[in-house]
């Protein structure tokens, strides 16, 4: 695998080209490719959430079955993100990113034909593995082309991909399911993601040094001063693998990983069960429910960009104060959504606050904060370490939520109804724990 995806060798810095122009051109291509490509690929992981009620109503799967299928994706994605995070530091991001998208799309094609729990669980688990190529490939590209004091802003732009993908799923895929049935909830995203993979492979490149360009920190003159200049100078240069392992000895990385695990419980609770909740508890159609959740994703685009700019420009690339602000906003939105006044206007306001806060937190504790704490040459490993905790949290959530929701199941005139009370307490509690963990890293500092 390492050989198939291996990054190219470093070339001498070229003097026969306009380095500034080459950098500007490729940076623009990179940020557009990873943002739109990863955003479109998100439809291939959330597609199952748009078809839960049709599958339950057709008696193909129960909520517990769907929780099992969903958790297979998250557990596979979690370990895939860890392993592929380490692999991506050695890989050509262009190949790694595009191939992952294509293989995930093929899994969605198969899901459109699958009606047994075992087959669907295996296929969706494999999809999780291939989906785990996307984020590490994107982050390695970001760390390669964008330097320390600008990375927050560009990471924020890339993080809008989460909201782009969620918005397309909640609105466009929901509409496709309403018009053409649950199978096209899988097939439509597969077609779009294959096209995105081809486009990304066309415009992306390997690291700057493999193109004869200087490293981005040299080009931007954006090196951080070492905390111990004499000690650093005396140390021999570590191999990439040894540097990757060194992040396990950084205590703040473990706290970030746990904080991310808990916020991903809430994040994927809304993504995975929000449409079903709105259909059953509020009486919305699939398209109406998806449209309301789309408000959350549109607000999330603003939240992701705002987090990067606020933390870079107003707090000197310090993430903890901004983490606290966004966590409070997210929890207020969540409480308003579940316990506030009923009515579409209140629900829209709740989704705006939730989307702003949640996507800012996903931007930070879900990746950016960890990259800040780790050496930049091993950004993929840092993301992988946080990612395995994040998606173990998401997978545990899907399993527990499915059981809690099914425990309150009743059937009236052949129609299944669910009680979400216990699940909601679980989801809100996870956000509170995440806030406490993230706030404990108030004095954490950047690493070069």
Secondary structure as a PSIPRED ss2 file (coil, helix, strand):
# PSIPRED VFORMAT (PSIPRED V4.0)

   1 X C   1.000  0.000  0.000
   2 X H   0.000  1.000  0.000
   3 X H   0.000  1.000  0.000
   4 X H   0.000  1.000  0.000
   5 X H   0.000  1.000  0.000
   6 X E   0.000  0.000  1.000
   7 X C   1.000  0.000  0.000
   8 X C   1.000  0.000  0.000
   9 X C   1.000  0.000  0.000
  10 X C   1.000  0.000  0.000
  11 X C   1.000  0.000  0.000
  12 X C   1.000  0.000  0.000
  13 X C   1.000  0.000  0.000
  14 X C   1.000  0.000  0.000
  15 X C   1.000  0.000  0.000
  16 X C   1.000  0.000  0.000
  17 X C   1.000  0.000  0.000
  18 X C   1.000  0.000  0.000
  19 X H   0.000  1.000  0.000
  20 X H   0.000  1.000  0.000
  21 X H   0.000  1.000  0.000
  22 X H   0.000  1.000  0.000
  23 X H   0.000  1.000  0.000
  24 X H   0.000  1.000  0.000
  25 X H   0.000  1.000  0.000
  26 X H   0.000  1.000  0.000
  27 X H   0.000  1.000  0.000
  28 X H   0.000  1.000  0.000
  29 X H   0.000  1.000  0.000
  30 X H   0.000  1.000  0.000
  31 X H   0.000  1.000  0.000
  32 X H   0.000  1.000  0.000
  33 X H   0.000  1.000  0.000
  34 X H   0.000  1.000  0.000
  35 X H   0.000  1.000  0.000
  36 X H   0.000  1.000  0.000
  37 X H   0.000  1.000  0.000
  38 X H   0.000  1.000  0.000
  39 X H   0.000  1.000  0.000
  40 X H   0.000  1.000  0.000
  41 X H   0.000  1.000  0.000
  42 X C   1.000  0.000  0.000
  43 X H   0.000  1.000  0.000
  44 X H   0.000  1.000  0.000
  45 X H   0.000  1.000  0.000
  46 X H   0.000  1.000  0.000
  47 X H   0.000  1.000  0.000
  48 X H   0.000  1.000  0.000
  49 X H   0.000  1.000  0.000
  50 X H   0.000  1.000  0.000
  51 X C   1.000  0.000  0.000
  52 X H   0.000  1.000  0.000
  53 X H   0.000  1.000  0.000
  54 X H   0.000  1.000  0.000
  55 X H   0.000  1.000  0.000
  56 X H   0.000  1.000  0.000
  57 X H   0.000  1.000  0.000
  58 X C   1.000  0.000  0.000
  59 X C   1.000  0.000  0.000
  60 X C   1.000  0.000  0.000
  61 X C   1.000  0.000  0.000
  62 X C   1.000  0.000  0.000
  63 X H   0.000  1.000  0.000
  64 X H   0.000  1.000  0.000
  65 X H   0.000  1.000  0.000
  66 X H   0.000  1.000  0.000
  67 X H   0.000  1.000  0.000
  68 X H   0.000  1.000  0.000
  69 X H   0.000  1.000  0.000
  70 X H   0.000  1.000  0.000
  71 X H   0.000  1.000  0.000
  72 X H   0.000  1.000  0.000
  73 X H   0.000  1.000  0.000
  74 X H   0.000  1.000  0.000
  75 X H   0.000  1.000  0.000
  76 X H   0.000  1.000  0.000
  77 X H   0.000  1.000  0.000
  78 X H   0.000  1.000  0.000
  79 X H   0.000  1.000  0.000
  80 X H   0.000  1.000  0.000
  81 X H   0.000  1.000  0.000
  82 X H   0.000  1.000  0.000
  83 X H   0.000  1.000  0.000
  84 X H   0.000  1.000  0.000
  85 X H   0.000  1.000  0.000
  86 X H   0.000  1.000  0.000
  87 X H   0.000  1.000  0.000
  88 X H   0.000  1.000  0.000
  89 X C   1.000  0.000  0.000
  90 X C   1.000  0.000  0.000
  91 X E   0.000  0.000  1.000
  92 X C   1.000  0.000  0.000
  93 X H   0.000  1.000  0.000
  94 X H   0.000  1.000  0.000
  95 X H   0.000  1.000  0.000
  96 X H   0.000  1.000  0.000
  97 X H   0.000  1.000  0.000
  98 X H   0.000  1.000  0.000
  99 X H   0.000  1.000  0.000
 100 X H   0.000  1.000  0.000
 101 X H   0.000  1.000  0.000
 102 X H   0.000  1.000  0.000
 103 X H   0.000  1.000  0.000
 104 X H   0.000  1.000  0.000
 105 X H   0.000  1.000  0.000
 106 X H   0.000  1.000  0.000
 107 X H   0.000  1.000  0.000
 108 X H   0.000  1.000  0.000
 109 X H   0.000  1.000  0.000
 110 X H   0.000  1.000  0.000
 111 X H   0.000  1.000  0.000
 112 X C   1.000  0.000  0.000
 113 X C   1.000  0.000  0.000
 114 X C   1.000  0.000  0.000
 115 X C   1.000  0.000  0.000
 116 X C   1.000  0.000  0.000
 117 X H   0.000  1.000  0.000
 118 X H   0.000  1.000  0.000
 119 X H   0.000  1.000  0.000
 120 X H   0.000  1.000  0.000
 121 X H   0.000  1.000  0.000
 122 X H   0.000  1.000  0.000
 123 X H   0.000  1.000  0.000
 124 X H   0.000  1.000  0.000
 125 X H   0.000  1.000  0.000
 126 X H   0.000  1.000  0.000
 127 X H   0.000  1.000  0.000
 128 X H   0.000  1.000  0.000
 129 X H   0.000  1.000  0.000
 130 X H   0.000  1.000  0.000
 131 X H   0.000  1.000  0.000
 132 X H   0.000  1.000  0.000
 133 X H   0.000  1.000  0.000
 134 X H   0.000  1.000  0.000
 135 X H   0.000  1.000  0.000
 136 X H   0.000  1.000  0.000
 137 X H   0.000  1.000  0.000
 138 X H   0.000  1.000  0.000
 139 X H   0.000  1.000  0.000
 140 X H   0.000  1.000  0.000
 141 X H   0.000  1.000  0.000
 142 X H   0.000  1.000  0.000
 143 X H   0.000  1.000  0.000
 144 X H   0.000  1.000  0.000
 145 X H   0.000  1.000  0.000
 146 X C   1.000  0.000  0.000
 147 X C   1.000  0.000  0.000
 148 X H   0.000  1.000  0.000
 149 X H   0.000  1.000  0.000
 150 X H   0.000  1.000  0.000
 151 X H   0.000  1.000  0.000
 152 X H   0.000  1.000  0.000
 153 X H   0.000  1.000  0.000
 154 X H   0.000  1.000  0.000
 155 X H   0.000  1.000  0.000
 156 X H   0.000  1.000  0.000
 157 X H   0.000  1.000  0.000
 158 X H   0.000  1.000  0.000
 159 X H   0.000  1.000  0.000
 160 X H   0.000  1.000  0.000
 161 X H   0.000  1.000  0.000
 162 X H   0.000  1.000  0.000
 163 X H   0.000  1.000  0.000
 164 X H   0.000  1.000  0.000
 165 X H   0.000  1.000  0.000
 166 X H   0.000  1.000  0.000
 167 X H   0.000  1.000  0.000
 168 X H   0.000  1.000  0.000
 169 X H   0.000  1.000  0.000
 170 X H   0.000  1.000  0.000
 171 X H   0.000  1.000  0.000
 172 X H   0.000  1.000  0.000
 173 X H   0.000  1.000  0.000
 174 X H   0.000  1.000  0.000
 175 X H   0.000  1.000  0.000
 176 X H   0.000  1.000  0.000
 177 X H   0.000  1.000  0.000
 178 X H   0.000  1.000  0.000
 179 X H   0.000  1.000  0.000
 180 X H   0.000  1.000  0.000
 181 X C   1.000  0.000  0.000
 182 X C   1.000  0.000  0.000
 183 X C   1.000  0.000  0.000
 184 X H   0.000  1.000  0.000
 185 X H   0.000  1.000  0.000
 186 X H   0.000  1.000  0.000
 187 X H   0.000  1.000  0.000
 188 X H   0.000  1.000  0.000
 189 X H   0.000  1.000  0.000
 190 X H   0.000  1.000  0.000
 191 X H   0.000  1.000  0.000
 192 X H   0.000  1.000  0.000
 193 X H   0.000  1.000  0.000
 194 X H   0.000  1.000  0.000
 195 X H   0.000  1.000  0.000
 196 X H   0.000  1.000  0.000
 197 X H   0.000  1.000  0.000
 198 X H   0.000  1.000  0.000
 199 X H   0.000  1.000  0.000
 200 X H   0.000  1.000  0.000
 201 X H   0.000  1.000  0.000
 202 X H   0.000  1.000  0.000
 203 X H   0.000  1.000  0.000
 204 X C   1.000  0.000  0.000
 205 X C   1.000  0.000  0.000
 206 X C   1.000  0.000  0.000
 207 X C   1.000  0.000  0.000
 208 X H   0.000  1.000  0.000
 209 X H   0.000  1.000  0.000
 210 X H   0.000  1.000  0.000
 211 X H   0.000  1.000  0.000
 212 X C   1.000  0.000  0.000
 213 X C   1.000  0.000  0.000
 214 X C   1.000  0.000  0.000
 215 X C   1.000  0.000  0.000
 216 X H   0.000  1.000  0.000
 217 X H   0.000  1.000  0.000
 218 X H   0.000  1.000  0.000
 219 X H   0.000  1.000  0.000
 220 X H   0.000  1.000  0.000
 221 X C   1.000  0.000  0.000
 222 X C   1.000  0.000  0.000
 223 X C   1.000  0.000  0.000
 224 X C   1.000  0.000  0.000
 225 X C   1.000  0.000  0.000
 226 X C   1.000  0.000  0.000
 227 X C   1.000  0.000  0.000
 228 X C   1.000  0.000  0.000
 229 X H   0.000  1.000  0.000
 230 X H   0.000  1.000  0.000
 231 X H   0.000  1.000  0.000
 232 X H   0.000  1.000  0.000
 233 X H   0.000  1.000  0.000
 234 X H   0.000  1.000  0.000
 235 X C   1.000  0.000  0.000
 236 X C   1.000  0.000  0.000
 237 X C   1.000  0.000  0.000
 238 X C   1.000  0.000  0.000
 239 X C   1.000  0.000  0.000
 240 X H   0.000  1.000  0.000
 241 X H   0.000  1.000  0.000
 242 X H   0.000  1.000  0.000
 243 X H   0.000  1.000  0.000
 244 X H   0.000  1.000  0.000
 245 X H   0.000  1.000  0.000
 246 X H   0.000  1.000  0.000
 247 X H   0.000  1.000  0.000
 248 X H   0.000  1.000  0.000
 249 X H   0.000  1.000  0.000
 250 X C   1.000  0.000  0.000
 251 X H   0.000  1.000  0.000
 252 X H   0.000  1.000  0.000
 253 X H   0.000  1.000  0.000
 254 X H   0.000  1.000  0.000
 255 X H   0.000  1.000  0.000
 256 X H   0.000  1.000  0.000
 257 X H   0.000  1.000  0.000
 258 X H   0.000  1.000  0.000
 259 X H   0.000  1.000  0.000
 260 X H   0.000  1.000  0.000
 261 X H   0.000  1.000  0.000
 262 X H   0.000  1.000  0.000
 263 X H   0.000  1.000  0.000
 264 X H   0.000  1.000  0.000
 265 X H   0.000  1.000  0.000
 266 X H   0.000  1.000  0.000
 267 X H   0.000  1.000  0.000
 268 X H   0.000  1.000  0.000
 269 X H   0.000  1.000  0.000
 270 X H   0.000  1.000  0.000
 271 X H   0.000  1.000  0.000
 272 X H   0.000  1.000  0.000
 273 X H   0.000  1.000  0.000
 274 X H   0.000  1.000  0.000
 275 X H   0.000  1.000  0.000
 276 X H   0.000  1.000  0.000
 277 X H   0.000  1.000  0.000
 278 X H   0.000  1.000  0.000
 279 X H   0.000  1.000  0.000
 280 X H   0.000  1.000  0.000
 281 X H   0.000  1.000  0.000
 282 X C   1.000  0.000  0.000
 283 X C   1.000  0.000  0.000
 284 X C   1.000  0.000  0.000
 285 X C   1.000  0.000  0.000
 286 X H   0.000  1.000  0.000
 287 X H   0.000  1.000  0.000
 288 X H   0.000  1.000  0.000
 289 X H   0.000  1.000  0.000
 290 X H   0.000  1.000  0.000
 291 X H   0.000  1.000  0.000
 292 X H   0.000  1.000  0.000
 293 X H   0.000  1.000  0.000
 294 X H   0.000  1.000  0.000
 295 X H   0.000  1.000  0.000
 296 X H   0.000  1.000  0.000
 297 X H   0.000  1.000  0.000
 298 X H   0.000  1.000  0.000
 299 X H   0.000  1.000  0.000
 300 X H   0.000  1.000  0.000
 301 X H   0.000  1.000  0.000
 302 X H   0.000  1.000  0.000
 303 X H   0.000  1.000  0.000
 304 X H   0.000  1.000  0.000
 305 X H   0.000  1.000  0.000
 306 X H   0.000  1.000  0.000
 307 X H   0.000  1.000  0.000
 308 X H   0.000  1.000  0.000
 309 X H   0.000  1.000  0.000
 310 X H   0.000  1.000  0.000
 311 X H   0.000  1.000  0.000
 312 X H   0.000  1.000  0.000
 313 X H   0.000  1.000  0.000
 314 X H   0.000  1.000  0.000
 315 X C   1.000  0.000  0.000
 316 X C   1.000  0.000  0.000
 317 X C   1.000  0.000  0.000
 318 X C   1.000  0.000  0.000
 319 X C   1.000  0.000  0.000
 320 X H   0.000  1.000  0.000
 321 X H   0.000  1.000  0.000
 322 X H   0.000  1.000  0.000
 323 X H   0.000  1.000  0.000
 324 X H   0.000  1.000  0.000
 325 X H   0.000  1.000  0.000
 326 X H   0.000  1.000  0.000
 327 X H   0.000  1.000  0.000
 328 X H   0.000  1.000  0.000
 329 X H   0.000  1.000  0.000
 330 X H   0.000  1.000  0.000
 331 X H   0.000  1.000  0.000
 332 X H   0.000  1.000  0.000
 333 X H   0.000  1.000  0.000
 334 X H   0.000  1.000  0.000
 335 X H   0.000  1.000  0.000
 336 X H   0.000  1.000  0.000
 337 X H   0.000  1.000  0.000
 338 X H   0.000  1.000  0.000
 339 X H   0.000  1.000  0.000
 340 X C   1.000  0.000  0.000
 341 X C   1.000  0.000  0.000
 342 X C   1.000  0.000  0.000
 343 X C   1.000  0.000  0.000
 344 X H   0.000  1.000  0.000
 345 X H   0.000  1.000  0.000
 346 X H   0.000  1.000  0.000
 347 X H   0.000  1.000  0.000
 348 X H   0.000  1.000  0.000
 349 X H   0.000  1.000  0.000
 350 X H   0.000  1.000  0.000
 351 X H   0.000  1.000  0.000
 352 X H   0.000  1.000  0.000
 353 X H   0.000  1.000  0.000
 354 X H   0.000  1.000  0.000
 355 X H   0.000  1.000  0.000
 356 X H   0.000  1.000  0.000
 357 X H   0.000  1.000  0.000
 358 X H   0.000  1.000  0.000
 359 X H   0.000  1.000  0.000
 360 X H   0.000  1.000  0.000
 361 X H   0.000  1.000  0.000
 362 X H   0.000  1.000  0.000
 363 X H   0.000  1.000  0.000
 364 X H   0.000  1.000  0.000
 365 X H   0.000  1.000  0.000
 366 X H   0.000  1.000  0.000
 367 X H   0.000  1.000  0.000
 368 X H   0.000  1.000  0.000
 369 X H   0.000  1.000  0.000
 370 X H   0.000  1.000  0.000
 371 X H   0.000  1.000  0.000
 372 X H   0.000  1.000  0.000
 373 X H   0.000  1.000  0.000
 374 X C   1.000  0.000  0.000
 375 X C   1.000  0.000  0.000
 376 X H   0.000  1.000  0.000
 377 X H   0.000  1.000  0.000
 378 X H   0.000  1.000  0.000
 379 X H   0.000  1.000  0.000
 380 X H   0.000  1.000  0.000
 381 X H   0.000  1.000  0.000
 382 X H   0.000  1.000  0.000
 383 X H   0.000  1.000  0.000
 384 X H   0.000  1.000  0.000
 385 X H   0.000  1.000  0.000
 386 X H   0.000  1.000  0.000
 387 X H   0.000  1.000  0.000
 388 X H   0.000  1.000  0.000
 389 X H   0.000  1.000  0.000
 390 X H   0.000  1.000  0.000
 391 X H   0.000  1.000  0.000
 392 X H   0.000  1.000  0.000
 393 X H   0.000  1.000  0.000
 394 X H   0.000  1.000  0.000
 395 X H   0.000  1.000  0.000
 396 X H   0.000  1.000  0.000
 397 X H   0.000  1.000  0.000
 398 X H   0.000  1.000  0.000
 399 X H   0.000  1.000  0.000
 400 X H   0.000  1.000  0.000
 401 X H   0.000  1.000  0.000
 402 X H   0.000  1.000  0.000
 403 X H   0.000  1.000  0.000
 404 X H   0.000  1.000  0.000
 405 X H   0.000  1.000  0.000
 406 X H   0.000  1.000  0.000
 407 X H   0.000  1.000  0.000
 408 X C   1.000  0.000  0.000
 409 X C   1.000  0.000  0.000
 410 X E   0.000  0.000  1.000
 411 X E   0.000  0.000  1.000
 412 X E   0.000  0.000  1.000
 413 X C   1.000  0.000  0.000
 414 X C   1.000  0.000  0.000
 415 X E   0.000  0.000  1.000
 416 X E   0.000  0.000  1.000
 417 X E   0.000  0.000  1.000
 418 X C   1.000  0.000  0.000
 419 X C   1.000  0.000  0.000
 420 X C   1.000  0.000  0.000
 421 X H   0.000  1.000  0.000
 422 X H   0.000  1.000  0.000
 423 X H   0.000  1.000  0.000
 424 X H   0.000  1.000  0.000
 425 X H   0.000  1.000  0.000
 426 X H   0.000  1.000  0.000
 427 X H   0.000  1.000  0.000
 428 X H   0.000  1.000  0.000
 429 X H   0.000  1.000  0.000
 430 X H   0.000  1.000  0.000
 431 X H   0.000  1.000  0.000
 432 X H   0.000  1.000  0.000
 433 X H   0.000  1.000  0.000
 434 X H   0.000  1.000  0.000
 435 X H   0.000  1.000  0.000
 436 X H   0.000  1.000  0.000
 437 X H   0.000  1.000  0.000
 438 X H   0.000  1.000  0.000
 439 X H   0.000  1.000  0.000
 440 X C   1.000  0.000  0.000
 441 X C   1.000  0.000  0.000
 442 X C   1.000  0.000  0.000
 443 X C   1.000  0.000  0.000
 444 X C   1.000  0.000  0.000
 445 X C   1.000  0.000  0.000
 446 X C   1.000  0.000  0.000
 447 X C   1.000  0.000  0.000
 448 X C   1.000  0.000  0.000
